[in-house]
């Protein structure tokens, strides 16, 4: 059961591709954290402005909505690299380690396929939004801008999932 709670936060892949992916995933996670901090400061400023001066930040809800989605997607690749996703192992706890390892490989491959499909579909949606000039109601902010960081985030998630599946398959992970 202790193995199920293990999150490999100090993972330092030995292979060059692993090191590059790890640093890139970590960079995306840091950017997600900065985005969340900026959102919190903007929300605080808007709330204080609304309460004390009757002057909230115009479009704060639009920005929070867009930036929340961006921050979540940017944090997913690092979560995959450190194997921090939630695993429901109620039915697999009693299975042999070999079977659990195969299930982990399968789950990483499913994650990779899903991430690449999301990347593809978000790209198509973003191009459609760009083409029709869709914009937010209050700020007239181009909607496709919110989708732009999601495309590389999902692509990186797919690459990280393929890498973790490969590491499990080759037995490079202790």
C-alpha positions as CSV (number, residue, x, y, z in Angstrom):
1,X,0.0,0.0,0.0
2,X,2.9,2.4,0.7
3,X,3.9,2.0,-3.0
4,X,0.6,3.4,-4.1
5,X,1.2,6.6,-2.1
6,X,4.7,7.0,-3.6
7,X,5.1,10.1,-5.8
8,X,8.4,10.3,-7.5
9,X,9.1,14.0,-6.9
10,X,12.8,13.7,-7.1
11,X,12.8,11.8,-10.4
12,X,15.9,12.7,-12.4
13,X,15.8,10.6,-15.6
14,X,19.2,9.3,-16.7
15,X,18.5,9.4,-20.5
16,X,18.9,12.7,-22.3
17,X,15.4,12.7,-23.5
18,X,14.2,12.1,-20.0
19,X,16.2,15.0,-18.6
20,X,14.9,17.3,-21.4
21,X,11.3,16.2,-20.8
22,X,11.6,16.5,-17.1
23,X,13.0,20.1,-17.3
24,X,10.4,21.1,-19.8
25,X,7.6,19.6,-17.7
26,X,9.0,21.4,-14.6
27,X,9.1,24.7,-16.6
28,X,5.5,24.3,-17.6
29,X,4.5,23.6,-14.0
30,X,6.3,26.7,-12.7
31,X,4.5,28.7,-15.4
32,X,1.3,27.2,-14.2
33,X,2.1,28.2,-10.6
34,X,3.0,31.8,-11.7
35,X,-0.3,32.0,-13.6
36,X,-2.2,30.9,-10.5
37,X,-0.4,33.4,-8.3
38,X,-1.2,36.2,-10.8
39,X,-4.8,35.1,-10.9
40,X,-5.1,35.2,-7.1
41,X,-3.6,38.7,-7.0
42,X,-5.9,39.9,-9.7
43,X,-8.9,38.4,-7.9
44,X,-7.8,40.0,-4.6
45,X,-7.4,43.3,-6.3
46,X,-10.8,43.0,-8.0
47,X,-12.5,42.0,-4.7
48,X,-10.9,44.8,-2.7
49,X,-11.7,47.3,-5.5
50,X,-15.3,46.1,-5.6
51,X,-15.7,46.2,-1.9
52,X,-14.0,49.5,-1.0
53,X,-14.2,51.6,-4.2
54,X,-17.0,50.1,-6.2
55,X,-14.3,49.6,-9.0
56,X,-13.7,45.9,-9.7
57,X,-11.4,44.8,-12.5
58,X,-13.4,44.7,-15.7
59,X,-13.5,41.1,-17.0
60,X,-11.9,39.5,-14.0
61,X,-14.3,36.5,-14.4
62,X,-13.3,36.1,-18.0
63,X,-9.6,36.1,-17.2
64,X,-10.0,33.7,-14.3
65,X,-11.9,31.3,-16.5
66,X,-9.4,31.4,-19.3
67,X,-6.3,31.3,-17.0
68,X,-7.6,28.5,-14.8
69,X,-7.9,26.2,-17.8
70,X,-4.4,27.2,-19.0
71,X,-2.8,26.6,-15.5
72,X,-4.4,23.2,-15.1
73,X,-3.3,22.0,-18.5
74,X,0.2,23.3,-18.0
75,X,0.6,21.4,-14.8
76,X,-0.5,18.0,-16.2
77,X,2.9,17.1,-17.9
78,X,4.9,17.4,-14.7
79,X,2.3,15.5,-12.8
80,X,2.7,12.7,-15.3
81,X,6.5,12.8,-15.1
82,X,6.6,12.5,-11.3
83,X,3.7,10.0,-11.4
84,X,1.5,12.2,-9.3
85,X,-1.8,11.4,-10.9
86,X,-4.4,9.7,-8.6
87,X,-4.4,6.0,-9.0
88,X,-7.4,4.0,-7.8
89,X,-5.9,0.7,-7.0
90,X,-8.8,-0.9,-5.0
91,X,-9.0,-3.9,-7.3
92,X,-5.3,-4.2,-8.2
93,X,-3.7,-4.0,-4.8
94,X,-3.6,-7.8,-4.4
95,X,-2.3,-8.4,-7.9
96,X,1.3,-9.3,-8.5
97,X,3.7,-6.5,-9.1
98,X,4.2,-7.6,-12.7
99,X,0.5,-7.2,-13.5
100,X,0.4,-3.8,-11.8
101,X,3.4,-2.7,-13.9
102,X,1.6,-3.8,-17.1
103,X,-1.4,-1.8,-16.0
104,X,0.7,1.2,-15.4
105,X,2.2,0.9,-18.9
106,X,-1.3,0.6,-20.3
107,X,-2.5,3.6,-18.4
108,X,0.4,5.7,-19.6
109,X,-0.3,4.7,-23.2
110,X,-4.0,5.6,-22.8
111,X,-2.9,8.9,-21.3
112,X,-0.6,9.5,-24.3
113,X,-3.3,8.7,-26.8
114,X,-5.8,10.9,-25.0
115,X,-3.3,13.8,-24.7
116,X,-2.4,13.7,-28.4
117,X,-6.1,13.6,-29.4
118,X,-6.8,16.6,-27.1
119,X,-3.8,18.4,-28.6
120,X,-5.2,17.8,-32.1
121,X,-8.8,18.8,-31.3
122,X,-7.8,21.9,-29.3
123,X,-5.6,22.9,-32.2
124,X,-8.5,22.6,-34.6
125,X,-10.8,24.4,-32.2
126,X,-8.3,27.2,-31.7
127,X,-7.9,27.7,-35.5
128,X,-11.7,27.8,-35.8
129,X,-11.9,30.5,-33.1
130,X,-9.1,32.4,-34.7
131,X,-10.8,32.2,-38.1
132,X,-14.2,33.4,-36.9
133,X,-12.8,36.2,-34.6
134,X,-14.5,34.9,-31.4
135,X,-13.8,37.2,-28.5
136,X,-14.8,37.5,-24.8
137,X,-17.8,39.7,-24.0
138,X,-16.4,42.3,-21.6
139,X,-12.7,42.6,-22.6
140,X,-13.1,41.7,-26.3
141,X,-10.2,39.4,-25.7
142,X,-9.6,36.9,-28.6
143,X,-10.7,33.5,-27.3
144,X,-8.1,31.6,-29.2
145,X,-5.4,33.1,-27.0
146,X,-6.6,31.0,-24.1
147,X,-6.2,27.9,-26.2
148,X,-2.7,28.6,-27.4
149,X,-0.8,27.4,-24.3
150,X,-3.0,24.3,-24.1
151,X,-1.8,22.9,-27.3
152,X,1.9,22.5,-26.3
153,X,0.8,21.4,-22.8
154,X,-1.2,18.5,-24.1
155,X,1.5,17.6,-26.6
156,X,4.1,17.6,-23.8
157,X,1.7,15.5,-21.6
158,X,1.5,13.0,-24.5
159,X,5.3,12.9,-24.7
160,X,5.7,12.5,-20.9
161,X,3.2,9.7,-20.9
162,X,5.0,7.9,-23.7
163,X,8.3,8.4,-21.8
164,X,6.9,7.0,-18.5
165,X,5.4,4.0,-20.4
166,X,8.8,3.4,-22.0
167,X,10.6,3.7,-18.6
168,X,8.2,1.2,-17.1
169,X,8.4,-1.1,-20.1
170,X,12.2,-1.2,-20.1
171,X,12.5,-1.6,-16.4
172,X,14.5,1.6,-15.9
173,X,12.3,2.6,-13.0
174,X,13.2,0.9,-9.7
